[in-house]
Amino acid sequence: GEKKWLEGWVKKSIKDKKNPDGWREYLSVAKNHNVKYKWIKGHAGHPENERCDELAVDAALNEKNIDTYYENEVLG
């Protein structure tokens, strides 16, 4: 069955997770859809997972890639 990890985060609070603003934004959009979550082992050759990892690493290393929402709304 599906893991209910995200619902657990919401109940406890996502403020202690990495990128809480991104998760809040995601949750506000996801509630309008029938989303099913499936755990995928990282770095195991799954094409979409590998691409997501590439994008995340690039964003983390690229100083020009600024999360303006986080900078403005969270940090003020």
Summary of the structure (lengths in Angstrom):
residues: 76
radius of gyration: 14.5
end to end distance: 40.5
largest distance: 40.5
contacts: 127
relative contact order: 0.13
helix: 58%
strand: 0%
